[in-house]
Amino acid sequence: MLLGAIARKLSEDAKTAATMPARTVRKWSYTVRAVRRGELPAAEVLKVILSTIGATLVVLALLFPIYWILMAALSGSGSSLYTSESFSLLPSNPTVKPFIWVIGDLIVPSYAISAAIPFTDLAFVVQTPGVEILDASDYGVDRPSEFKRFLWNSLMVAIPTVLIAMSLIVPAAYALSRRKFLFRRKILFVYVLMTQVGGGLGVALLIGMYALYVQFGINDSKLALAVYYAATAVPFNTWLLKTYMDGIPVSYEEAAVVDGAPPWRVVTEVIIPMSTAGLATVFIFVFLTGWTEFVVAQTLLGTENYTLPVGLYAMVDEYSIPWARFSAFALTFASPIMLAYLFAQRYIEGGLSFSGMEG
């Protein structure tokens, strides 16, 4: 249900983006004609143009570090765009070899699937074809990075983090928003307090947690790390989703109860569908907790279980940094995050509006 709603909104966003150039041209043609007829002051149009140019310059300034990292990766050597002799916006000999090094081989091996035929010594064998999408050796890359292993480890941490955290956040947010029970206000106060002081206790908590994990022998466990991430993500995201649910009128629930809907159907068919933007926002925040965290992962995990942030840091040598590969690795690691924010910006804004009737 939630994924279907997100898919429909993404489809609407895609259609809007596709028709945006034509709508922009029509809008400006109407504006020009209105100025010529004297219906619209030219000063107002000039203000809009200058504001647009200013906003564009600010956005370009914010995006320039990403552009700089991209050019460092494409240079192949990680060299700077600026030298004492010249300044260039593009590398002299661009190459995608650092990205090939990061991604490595993309080959689906061939498999033989066999099934024995009953009451005979025969077997039915099917050979699946192998598919070669990318062979790094074709680009002169003999020893690709371990990005795919780091990616798998990150997914094995982030996915359980989301599952555990969301299974606690949704019922807790609904209970704090709709139910009256003993110590409700005190529990809510503790939730809000944890969102504010949790970071200040980080170092002390990390030391104690590391000692506890080592004592129980789970210091190199991705699942144990996911449990920790889920625990740290619950307070803030519960408060966030609770605040969003507060904006949903109680009358919708009362109408469902009058129609004979049991409590679980009220939640699944009224509250959750109307909390789509809030749920999407919380989902992204929780996922990013398990996807991007570095300090705890580096402290607890061994080399074989390194996640992407720790794997990126492991590239830093004591005396040198392979800037081209480092930049390519960083951009590949950050790409899913940037795409998630690009496509989910509308839902994040709706989820942070603190009203279930908006977004």
VOPAGU-2260 file (C-alpha; in pm, 1 decimal, decimal comma):
REM VOPAGU-2260
SITE   aa  ch    i         X         Y         Z
SITE  MET   A    0       0,0       0,0       0,0
SITE  LEU   A    1     272,9     245,4     101,2
SITE  LEU   A    2     499,2     141,6    -185,7
SITE  GLY   A    3     207,4     170,3    -429,0
SITE  ALA   A    4     135,4     525,0    -315,7
SITE  ILE   A    5     501,4     618,6    -349,7
SITE  ALA   A    6     514,1     461,4    -697,6
SITE  ARG   A    7     207,7     661,3    -807,7
SITE  LYS   A    8     357,4     985,7    -678,5
SITE  LEU   A    9     688,3     909,7    -849,5
SITE  SER   A   10     499,0     855,9   -1174,8
SITE  GLU   A   11     327,5    1192,5   -1129,5
SITE  ASP   A   12     663,6    1357,0   -1058,5
SITE  ALA   A   13     812,2    1202,2   -1374,3
SITE  LYS   A   14     525,0    1336,8   -1584,2
SITE  THR   A   15     563,9    1680,4   -1425,5
SITE  ALA   A   16     938,1    1683,4   -1497,6
SITE  ALA   A   17     879,8    1575,5   -1858,8
SITE  THR   A   18     631,8    1856,6   -1925,1
SITE  MET   A   19     821,4    2122,1   -1729,5
SITE  PRO   A   20    1020,6    2268,9   -2026,2
SITE  ALA   A   21     706,7    2320,4   -2234,7
SITE  ARG   A   22     518,2    2472,7   -1940,3
SITE  THR   A   23     811,6    2704,0   -1864,1
SITE  VAL   A   24     823,7    2828,7   -2224,0
SITE  ARG   A   25     447,6    2895,0   -2223,3
SITE  LYS   A   26     468,5    3073,5   -1888,9
SITE  TRP   A   27     747,0    3305,6   -2004,0
SITE  SER   A   28     574,3    3376,9   -2335,4
SITE  TYR   A   29     260,7    3481,4   -2143,0
SITE  THR   A   30     476,8    3697,5   -1915,5
SITE  VAL   A   31     646,7    3872,0   -2208,8
SITE  ARG   A   32     311,2    3946,9   -2372,6
SITE  ALA   A   33     172,1    4075,1   -2041,3
SITE  VAL   A   34     468,8    4312,2   -2001,4
SITE  ARG   A   35     429,3    4439,9   -2356,2
SITE  ARG   A   36      59,6    4508,2   -2298,0
SITE  GLY   A   37     136,7    4685,5   -1972,2
SITE  GLU   A   38     -58,5    4431,9   -1762,9
SITE  LEU   A   39     250,2    4332,4   -1562,5
SITE  PRO   A   40     517,8    4575,3   -1434,9
SITE  ALA   A   41     859,4    4509,5   -1586,8
SITE  ALA   A   42    1018,5    4568,8   -1243,2
SITE  GLU   A   43     834,6    4268,4   -1097,9
SITE  VAL   A   44     957,4    4045,5   -1379,6
SITE  LEU   A   45    1312,1    4175,6   -1329,1
SITE  LYS   A   46    1291,3    4086,8    -956,5
SITE  VAL   A   47    1186,7    3732,7   -1043,9
SITE  ILE   A   48    1468,6    3697,6   -1296,2
SITE  LEU   A   49    1731,1    3826,6   -1051,3
SITE  SER   A   50    1596,7    3602,2    -773,9
SITE  THR   A   51    1612,8    3301,5   -1006,3
SITE  ILE   A   52    1969,0    3382,1   -1107,4
SITE  GLY   A   53    2070,4    3427,4    -741,5
SITE  ALA   A   54    1910,5    3098,6    -637,6
SITE  THR   A   55    2078,7    2921,6    -928,9
SITE  LEU   A   56    2419,0    3056,2    -826,5
SITE  VAL   A   57    2365,4    2940,9    -467,5
SITE  VAL   A   58    2269,2    2591,1    -585,5
SITE  LEU   A   59    2572,6    2575,5    -814,4
SITE  ALA   A   60    2798,4    2682,2    -526,2
SITE  LEU   A   61    2653,8    2407,1    -305,8
SITE  LEU   A   62    2695,3    2147,3    -580,1
SITE  PHE   A   63    3048,8    2252,2    -673,2
SITE  PRO   A   64    3221,2    2021,1    -417,5
SITE  ILE   A   65    3039,6    1723,5    -571,4
SITE  TYR   A   66    3144,2    1840,7    -916,5
SITE  TRP   A   67    3503,7    1875,4    -795,8
SITE  ILE   A   68    3502,7    1518,7    -659,4
SITE  LEU   A   69    3353,3    1389,9    -984,5
SITE  MET   A   70    3621,9    1560,7   -1191,7
SITE  ALA   A   71    3891,5    1421,3    -960,0
SITE  ALA   A   72    3753,0    1072,3   -1021,0
SITE  LEU   A   73    3730,9    1120,8   -1398,3
SITE  SER   A   74    4086,9    1251,3   -1413,7
SITE  GLY   A   75    4213,1     899,6   -1341,0
SITE  SER   A   76    4495,7    1031,0   -1127,4
SITE  GLY   A   77    4297,2    1236,4    -879,3
SITE  SER   A   78    4478,5    1550,4    -986,3
SITE  SER   A   79    4330,8    1886,6    -898,7
SITE  LEU   A   80    4151,3    2099,8   -1155,9
SITE  TYR   A   81    4360,1    2391,5   -1040,0
SITE  THR   A   82    4734,8    2422,0   -1086,9
SITE  SER   A   83    4977,4    2710,1   -1054,7
SITE  GLU   A   84    4974,8    2742,5   -1434,0
SITE  SER   A   85    4609,5    2702,0   -1528,5
SITE  PHE   A   86    4254,1    2628,8   -1419,2
SITE  SER   A   87    4034,0    2382,8   -1604,1
SITE  LEU   A   88    3673,9    2282,1   -1542,0
SITE  LEU   A   89    3728,9    1945,5   -1710,9
SITE  PRO   A   90    4013,4    1691,2   -1679,0
SITE  SER   A   91    4250,3    1681,2   -1973,6
SITE  ASN   A   92    4214,5    1305,1   -2026,3
SITE  PRO   A   93    3888,0    1191,0   -1864,8
SITE  THR   A   94    3846,8     821,2   -1790,9
SITE  VAL   A   95    3592,8     600,2   -1616,0
SITE  LYS   A   96    3859,8     354,2   -1506,8
SITE  PRO   A   97    3832,3     451,2   -1134,7
SITE  PHE   A   98    3460,0     374,9   -1146,1
SITE  ILE   A   99    3529,6      43,3   -1318,7
SITE  TRP   A  100    3774,3     -31,6   -1038,0
SITE  VAL   A  101    3503,8      41,3    -781,9
SITE  ILE   A  102    3228,2    -162,5    -948,0
SITE  GLY   A  103    3447,3    -450,9   -1061,7
SITE  ASP   A  104    3319,1    -746,1   -1262,9
SITE  LEU   A  105    2946,3    -771,8   -1325,7
SITE  ILE   A  106    2914,8   -1130,9   -1444,8
SITE  VAL   A  107    2624,6   -1368,9   -1386,2
SITE  PRO   A  108    2779,0   -1718,7   -1388,2
SITE  SER   A  109    2624,6   -2016,7   -1560,7
SITE  TYR   A  110    2443,4   -2266,8   -1339,5
SITE  ALA   A  111    2345,0   -2629,0   -1395,4
SITE  ILE   A  112    2006,8   -2719,7   -1246,2
SITE  SER   A  113    1937,9   -3091,0   -1226,3
SITE  ALA   A  114    1637,4   -3294,0   -1113,0
SITE  ALA   A  115    1639,4   -3671,7   -1077,1
SITE  ILE   A  116    1374,2   -3866,5   -1267,9
SITE  PRO   A  117    1196,4   -4102,0   -1024,7
SITE  PHE   A  118    1251,0   -4478,5   -1057,4
SITE  THR   A  119    1535,7   -4427,3   -1307,0
SITE  ASP   A  120    1903,7   -4349,9   -1303,2
SITE  LEU   A  121    1843,8   -4050,5   -1528,1
SITE  ALA   A  122    1838,3   -3684,9   -1439,1
SITE  PHE   A  123    1695,2   -3380,1   -1609,6
SITE  VAL   A  124    1961,5   -3109,0   -1643,4
SITE  VAL   A  125    1912,5   -2745,4   -1745,6
SITE  GLN   A  126    2213,3   -2521,1   -1805,0
SITE  THR   A  127    2147,5   -2151,9   -1750,2
SITE  PRO   A  128    2345,5   -1917,0   -1973,8
SITE  GLY   A  129    2611,7   -1694,1   -1823,8
SITE  VAL   A  130    2571,2   -1320,2   -1870,4
SITE  GLU   A  131    2867,5   -1084,6   -1884,0
SITE  ILE   A  132    2760,6    -727,9   -1814,3
SITE  LEU   A  133    3100,9    -584,2   -1732,1
SITE  ASP   A  134    3448,8    -736,9   -1732,3
SITE  ALA   A  135    3688,0    -506,5   -1549,8
SITE  SER   A  136    3991,7    -664,1   -1715,5
SITE  ASP   A  137    3872,7    -527,2   -2051,0
SITE  TYR   A  138    3943,7    -180,3   -1910,6
SITE  GLY   A  139    4283,9    -266,3   -1769,9
SITE  VAL   A  140    4160,6    -324,4   -1412,9
SITE  ASP   A  141    4313,1    -644,5   -1275,4
SITE  ARG   A  142    4230,3    -610,4    -906,0
SITE  PRO   A  143    3890,7    -442,0    -855,8
SITE  SER   A  144    3785,0    -302,9    -520,8
SITE  GLU   A  145    3580,3    -489,8    -264,0
SITE  PHE   A  146    3287,7    -253,6    -313,8
SITE  LYS   A  147    3036,1    -535,1    -372,9
SITE  ARG   A  148    3129,2    -703,8     -43,5
SITE  PHE   A  149    3102,0    -373,0     141,6
SITE  LEU   A  150    2769,6    -307,9     -31,9
SITE  TRP   A  151    2634,1    -646,8      73,4
SITE  ASN   A  152    2746,0    -587,6     432,1
SITE  SER   A  153    2581,3    -244,0     434,2
SITE  LEU   A  154    2253,5    -390,4     308,4
SITE  MET   A  155    2273,1    -666,0     570,8
SITE  VAL   A  156    2295,6    -392,2     832,6
SITE  ALA   A  157    2056,5    -131,5     688,6
SITE  ILE   A  158    1768,7    -368,3     603,6
SITE  PRO   A  159    1741,6    -526,4     952,7
SITE  THR   A  160    1778,4    -177,6    1098,2
SITE  VAL   A  161    1472,0     -64,3     903,2
SITE  LEU   A  162    1269,3    -376,1     984,4
SITE  ILE   A  163    1342,7    -365,7    1357,3
SITE  ALA   A  164    1305,1      10,3    1394,6
SITE  MET   A  165     984,6      44,0    1191,0
SITE  SER   A  166     821,6    -243,9    1380,9
SITE  LEU   A  167     873,9     -37,6    1698,5
SITE  ILE   A  168     827,7     315,8    1564,7
SITE  VAL   A  169     484,8     273,3    1402,5
SITE  PRO   A  170     297,3     122,9    1701,8
SITE  ALA   A  171     480,3     349,4    1948,0
SITE  ALA   A  172     398,3     662,2    1746,4
SITE  TYR   A  173      32,7     559,7    1716,6
SITE  ALA   A  174       6,0     481,5    2088,5
SITE  LEU   A  175     163,7     812,3    2190,1
SITE  SER   A  176     -56,7    1001,4    1945,0
SITE  ARG   A  177    -394,0     835,7    2008,8
SITE  ARG   A  178    -395,7     637,6    2332,5
SITE  LYS   A  179    -427,4     770,7    2686,0
SITE  PHE   A  180    -229,4     568,3    2938,2
SITE  LEU   A  181     -33,9     608,1    3261,2
SITE  PHE   A  182     292,9     804,9    3234,7
SITE  ARG   A  183     220,5     886,6    2870,6
SITE  ARG   A  184     346,6    1244,1    2902,1
SITE  LYS   A  185     659,1    1132,4    3090,2
SITE  ILE   A  186     738,1     871,2    2825,4
SITE  LEU   A  187     693,3    1131,0    2553,6
SITE  PHE   A  188     922,6    1367,5    2745,9
SITE  VAL   A  189    1190,6    1095,5    2766,1
SITE  TYR   A  190    1156,3    1033,8    2391,1
SITE  VAL   A  191    1207,8    1401,9    2315,6
SITE  LEU   A  192    1493,2    1421,1    2566,5
SITE  MET   A  193    1670,3    1128,6    2400,5
SITE  THR   A  194    1654,9    1307,8    2065,0
SITE  GLN   A  195    1845,3    1598,7    2219,8
SITE  VAL   A  196    2104,1    1444,5    2452,4
SITE  GLY   A  197    2167,7    1112,5    2278,7
SITE  GLY   A  198    2457,4    1254,8    2077,2
SITE  GLY   A  199    2625,9    1394,5    2387,2
SITE  LEU   A  200    2632,8    1050,9    2545,4
SITE  GLY   A  201    2771,1     893,8    2228,4
SITE  VAL   A  202    3130,8     836,1    2340,1
SITE  ALA   A  203    3040,8     699,2    2682,2
SITE  LEU   A  204    2769,1     482,3    2529,2
SITE  LEU   A  205    3008,4     352,7    2264,2
SITE  ILE   A  206    3268,2     246,5    2522,1
SITE  GLY   A  207    3013,0      68,9    2739,4
SITE  MET   A  208    2843,7     -94,0    2442,0
SITE  TYR   A  209    3174,7    -217,9    2300,7
SITE  ALA   A  210    3265,5    -380,0    2632,4
SITE  LEU   A  211    2922,1    -541,6    2652,6
SITE  TYR   A  212    2932,3    -668,2    2294,5
SITE  VAL   A  213    3278,6    -815,7    2343,8
SITE  GLN   A  214    3167,5    -989,7    2662,7
SITE  PHE   A  215    2878,8   -1156,2    2478,6
SITE  GLY   A  216    3089,1   -1227,0    2168,5
SITE  ILE   A  217    2872,8   -1027,7    1928,5
SITE  ASN   A  218    3112,0    -741,1    1856,7
SITE  ASP   A  219    3160,2    -859,4    1495,9
SITE  SER   A  220    2791,6    -922,7    1423,6
SITE  LYS   A  221    2604,5    -724,3    1159,5
SITE  LEU   A  222    2271,7    -810,5    1323,1
SITE  ALA   A  223    2390,3    -683,7    1661,8
SITE  LEU   A  224    2502,1    -361,8    1492,8
SITE  ALA   A  225    2159,5    -331,7    1326,2
SITE  VAL   A  226    1990,8    -370,3    1665,8
SITE  TYR   A  227    2202,9     -83,9    1801,3
SITE  TYR   A  228    2120,9     136,7    1501,8
SITE  ALA   A  229    1750,4      59,9    1539,0
SITE  ALA   A  230    1763,0     150,5    1907,3
SITE  THR   A  231    1926,7     485,2    1831,7
SITE  ALA   A  232    1680,3     559,5    1550,1
SITE  VAL   A  233    1362,9     484,5    1747,1
SITE  PRO   A  234    1333,3     792,3    1977,0
SITE  PHE   A  235    1361,7    1073,4    1721,4
SITE  ASN   A  236    1167,1     896,7    1446,4
SITE  THR   A  237     891,3     791,5    1687,1
SITE  TRP   A  238     853,1    1153,3    1794,8
SITE  LEU   A  239     856,7    1264,2    1429,7
SITE  LEU   A  240     589,6    1015,5    1320,3
SITE  LYS   A  241     382,0    1080,7    1634,3
SITE  THR   A  242     381,5    1452,2    1556,0
SITE  TYR   A  243     270,0    1376,7    1201,6
SITE  MET   A  244     -11,0    1146,1    1320,3
SITE  ASP   A  245    -133,3    1420,9    1554,9
SITE  GLY   A  246    -239,2    1613,5    1243,1
SITE  ILE   A  247    -477,1    1338,1    1128,5
SITE  PRO   A  248    -832,2    1421,6    1246,8
SITE  VAL   A  249    -971,3    1172,6    1498,6
SITE  SER   A  250   -1304,6    1190,2    1318,2
SITE  TYR   A  251   -1171,9     957,9    1046,5
SITE  GLU   A  252   -1102,0     688,6    1306,0
SITE  GLU   A  253   -1436,2     744,0    1475,0
SITE  ALA   A  254   -1615,8     700,6    1142,3
SITE  ALA   A  255   -1431,2     373,3    1081,1
SITE  VAL   A  256   -1520,9     249,3    1431,8
SITE  VAL   A  257   -1887,0     338,5    1374,1
SITE  ASP   A  258   -1875,1     129,5    1055,6
SITE  GLY   A  259   -1761,3    -165,4    1266,1
SITE  ALA   A  260   -1388,0    -165,9    1185,9
SITE  PRO   A  261   -1172,1    -333,7    1455,1
SITE  PRO   A  262    -871,8    -138,0    1592,8
SITE  TRP   A  263    -617,9    -312,0    1368,2
SITE  ARG   A  264    -817,6    -219,8    1057,2
SITE  VAL   A  265    -844,9     139,2    1176,3
SITE  VAL   A  266    -465,4     152,8    1191,5
SITE  THR   A  267    -395,0     -32,7     865,1
SITE  GLU   A  268    -672,4     123,6     655,1
SITE  VAL   A  269    -700,4     475,8     799,5
SITE  ILE   A  270    -390,9     585,3     990,6
SITE  ILE   A  271    -115,2     423,8     783,4
SITE  PRO   A  272    -253,8     529,8     439,5
SITE  MET   A  273    -292,2     886,6     565,7
SITE  SER   A  274      60,0     880,1     711,7
SITE  THR   A  275     231,2     791,8     383,0
SITE  ALA   A  276     451,9    1101,6     374,8
SITE  GLY   A  277     547,9    1064,5     741,4
SITE  LEU   A  278     622,8     693,6     700,9
SITE  ALA   A  279     832,6     757,8     389,6
SITE  THR   A  280    1033,9    1024,0     574,1
SITE  VAL   A  281    1092,2     802,6     876,5
SITE  PHE   A  282    1181,6     509,0     650,5
SITE  ILE   A  283    1450,5     713,1     476,6
SITE  PHE   A  284    1591,4     850,4     801,5
SITE  VAL   A  285    1611,5     503,3     956,9
SITE  PHE   A  286    1768,3     354,5     644,1
SITE  LEU   A  287    2032,2     627,3     637,3
SITE  THR   A  288    2113,9     551,1    1001,3
SITE  GLY   A  289    2224,8     201,6     903,6
SITE  TRP   A  290    2367,3     303,6     566,9
SITE  THR   A  291    2597,1     593,7     653,9
SITE  GLU   A  292    2707,5     546,8    1016,3
SITE  PHE   A  293    3084,2     507,3    1049,8
SITE  VAL   A  294    3220,8     531,9    1405,4
SITE  VAL   A  295    3030,4     244,4    1566,3
SITE  ALA   A  296    3069,5      23,2    1258,5
SITE  GLN   A  297    3444,7      75,7    1254,0
SITE  THR   A  298    3466,4       3,1    1627,4
SITE  LEU   A  299    3261,6    -316,9    1627,9
SITE  LEU   A  300    3309,3    -484,0    1290,3
SITE  GLY   A  301    3600,7    -689,0    1168,3
SITE  THR   A  302    3758,1    -656,1     823,9
SITE  GLU   A  303    3530,7    -913,4     658,3
SITE  ASN   A  304    3216,9    -732,2     775,6
SITE  TYR   A  305    3319,0    -376,7     685,6
SITE  THR   A  306    3033,2    -162,5     559,4
SITE  LEU   A  307    3067,7      97,8     284,9
SITE  PRO   A  308    3167,5     394,8     507,1
SITE  VAL   A  309    3433,8     186,4     681,7
SITE  GLY   A  310    3551,7      42,7     350,4
SITE  LEU   A  311    3589,8     394,3     213,3
SITE  TYR   A  312    3794,7     499,1     514,2
SITE  ALA   A  313    4011,3     188,1     478,9
SITE  MET   A  314    4133,6     325,7     146,5
SITE  VAL   A  315    4314,5     605,8     328,3
SITE  ASP   A  316    4678,2     505,5     356,1
SITE  GLU   A  317    4903,7     635,9     630,1
SITE  TYR   A  318    5103,5     843,2     384,4
SITE  SER   A  319    4887,5     884,6      73,3
SITE  ILE   A  320    4532,7     873,9     -58,6
SITE  PRO   A  321    4445,4     738,7    -407,3
SITE  TRP   A  322    4226,5    1037,5    -482,8
SITE  ALA   A  323    4078,1     918,5    -813,0
SITE  ARG   A  324    3968,1     583,1    -671,2
SITE  PHE   A  325    3870,4     741,1    -340,9
SITE  SER   A  326    3650,1     995,0    -521,3
SITE  ALA   A  327    3491,3     730,2    -744,6
SITE  PHE   A  328    3422,0     508,1    -442,0
SITE  ALA   A  329    3270,3     799,3    -248,2
SITE  LEU   A  330    3042,7     902,8    -536,4
SITE  THR   A  331    2927,6     545,4    -600,7
SITE  PHE   A  332    2855,5     503,6    -229,0
SITE  ALA   A  333    2665,5     833,3    -210,3
SITE  SER   A  334    2466,2     785,9    -533,1
SITE  PRO   A  335    2177,5     586,9    -376,4
SITE  ILE   A  336    2146,5     850,0    -103,6
SITE  MET   A  337    2139,1    1137,2    -352,7
SITE  LEU   A  338    1884,1     956,4    -570,5
SITE  ALA   A  339    1667,5     879,7    -267,2
SITE  TYR   A  340    1661,0    1246,3    -168,0
SITE  LEU   A  341    1602,6    1354,1    -527,5
SITE  PHE   A  342    1295,6    1134,1    -571,7
SITE  ALA   A  343    1170,1    1155,8    -212,8
SITE  GLN   A  344    1214,2    1530,3    -158,0
SITE  ARG   A  345     842,4    1588,6    -191,8
SITE  TYR   A  346     757,3    1319,8      62,9
SITE  ILE   A  347    1022,9    1436,1     308,2
SITE  GLU   A  348     881,4    1787,7     292,8
SITE  GLY   A  349     533,2    1644,7     351,0
SITE  GLY   A  350     658,1    1424,0     634,5
SITE  LEU   A  351     823,8    1720,7     804,5
SITE  SER   A  352     516,5    1941,0     770,5
SITE  PHE   A  353     382,5    1795,7    1099,9
SITE  SER   A  354      36,3    1748,4     954,3
SITE  GLY   A  355    -123,4    1433,7     821,5
SITE  MET   A  356    -348,3    1645,0     601,3
SITE  GLU   A  357     -56,7    1791,3     403,4
SITE  GLY   A  358     205,7    1649,7     167,6
